[in-house]
Amino acid sequence: MLNITRRGVAAAPLALAAAGAAHAAPKPPAAAPASPWPDATETAAMIKRGELSAAEAVGAAIARAEALQPALNFMVNSDFDRALAKAQSLSRTGAPAGPFGGVPFLIKDLYDYAGLPTRSGSRSGELRGPAASQDAYISAFDRAGLVVLGKSATPEFGYLPTTEPLATGATHNPWDLGRSSGGSSGGSAAAVAAGIVPVAQASDGGGSIRIPASSCGLFGLKPSRGRMIGTRFETRITNISVRHVVSRSVRDSAALFALTEDAAPGAAYPPVGLVTGPAKRRLRIGYLIENGLGHAPSPEVAAATESAAKLLESLGHHIEQAHWPDDGAQFIDDFLLLWANGAAQDAAEVARLAGRPADETLMEPFSLGMVEMFRKTPPETLPPTLQRLQADALAYDTWFPAHQFDVVLSPVLSTPPPLLGEVGPSVPFDTLVARLREYVGYTPLHNIAGAPSMSVPLYWTEAGLPVGTMISARAGQERLLFELAYELEAARPWAQRVPPVHA
C-alpha cells in the first residue's frame, strides 16, 4: 500500500513558548466586526477583565450544546463534567493561564483527546476504548487555556464532504436543517455557526476545513503541509491531511494558528507569528470558475465567485483569468485511488481490532466500496499514480511564478450546501463517486501540493444559504492569506449573520 498519512501523527513535545517567541509583543489584532456572540478572542478578554468567569463561559456553552444537540447532532462525545471542573479551577485561580483561558472548544473525533474515545465516525469505533494520551498539537490547545467540551462529529474516517455517519447520524446545517453541514469537519462547523462555541478544531485532507466552512458561513484556513506542531517531517505528497480550526472571525484563526504552528529551530517554514491585520500591498489574483473537470458550477456559486472577484477588484487588486495547471480528470482519478488506499489501510486496522474482516457491520458502504476499488487496482498502476501526483504538486507550485499570481480565487464547491443524503455514505458507490467528482472538484489539489488555502464567507444565496469563496497560495504563504482575509472581513463583514437555528 502507499504510505499515506490522512490523520495527524504523534509528535515530540514542543513548548508553546517557542511559538510565542516568534511574535513577542505583537500589535493588537484587528477588532472583530459586530457579532451576536463574542469570538474566542473577546471571550478570553472578558474573562481576563473579570466580566465573565471561566466557569460561566463554559457553563453557558454547555447549556447551549445541550439545547441544540437534538436539532444539529454536532457532538458525538461530551466531556462536560471535566470541562466544568477545569473551568472552575481556572476561575478559582483568578486570571486563567493561556491566551484563551476559559474559552469553550471542541476536538474533532478523528483525533485522540486523553480520556475520551476516538470513534472516527465509524461503527468500528466501538472497538476502541478511551484514549490514554494525545499528541503535541492537541495538547497545545490545552496549554492555550481552551476548555474542551467534547468531540465533534465527522464522517467515517473523514472520507466524505458531508457529515452523515451511519454510526451516529447526520449533522444538520444550522442555516437549513435539511442540508449538509459539510465534511469532514461538519460537527465543528455546525457548532461554531450556531454560536455554541466560538471556534473548534478541524482538519483538511481534501477540503475538510474549507468545505464545512463554506457550507456553514465560517472562515476556514487549511495550512501548508508540515507547518503545524509535530508535522515537520511530513514531506511526502501522500501526507495530505493538515489540522487547524474553523472560526467566525479571522483573528481567532490567526491567533490559534500562531499558537500551534511549528516555530522551533528546524521548522519546515519560517514562522508566520501572529498576523493582526491586512497589508497595504495589492495582489495579482488568478481567477478560476470551472472545476478540475472543466465544468461550470451552479449559478449561485458562479455569482458568489464573481461577486468576490469584483470586491477584490474594488479594493485595488488585479484580477486575471486563470486555468488549472493539471489534467483535472486524471488528477481526480489519481486522488481517488490515494483516498481508496487510505480506506484499505483503515479496513486492515479495523480487521485487526475486530479479529475478522471488515464488513458492513463495521464500516459503511462507501468505505467498503473504496476498499474494493483499491483491491481491484493492479499494483503496477501505483508508481505512475504517485509520479503523476508529484508532477501535479510541482505544476501547482510553478503555476504562481509562471503567471505572476500571488493568489488564486475560485469556488470551494460546485453547489451550495446539498440536501442531506445527496452525497451520503449509502448512495450507491458508482453514483456517489460521480457526484463527488463534480461536487469537490476544486479543493483536493491543494492537499497534494501541500499549499495553504482558505474559504471566506462572502456570499449568501437568495434562499439564505452560505457559499464560501476559496483563495489559495503557494506553500508557506499563510501570512498572505490571513492579511487578505482581514481585508475582506472588514470590507464585507459576515459575523453579524445568524442562522435560523442558533444559540
Secondary structure, DSSP 4 states (H G I P E B T S, - for coil): ------S--------HHHHHHTTSSPPPPPPPPP-SS--HHHHHHHHHHTSS-HHHHHHHHHHHHHHHHHHH--EEEE-HHHHHHHHHHHHHTSS-SSTTTT-EEEEETTS--TTSB--TTSGGGGG--B-S---HHHHHHHHTT-EEEEEE--SGGG-SSS---TTT-PPEETTEEEEE--SSSHHHHHHHHTTSSSEEEEEESSSTTHHHHHHHT-EEEEPPTT-BTT-TT--STT---EEEEEESSHHHHHHHHHHHB--STT-SS-------S--S---EEEE--S-TTS----HHHHHHHHHHHHHHHHTT-EEEE---SS-HHHHHHHHHHHHHHHHHHHHHHHHHHHTS---TTTS-HHHHHHHHHHHTS-GGGHHHHHHHHHHHHHHHHHHHHHHT-SEEEEESSSSSSPBTTTTSTTS-HHHHHHHHHHHTSSSHHHHHHT--EEEEEEEE-TTS-EEEEEEE-STT-HHHHHHHHHHHHHHS--TT---SS--
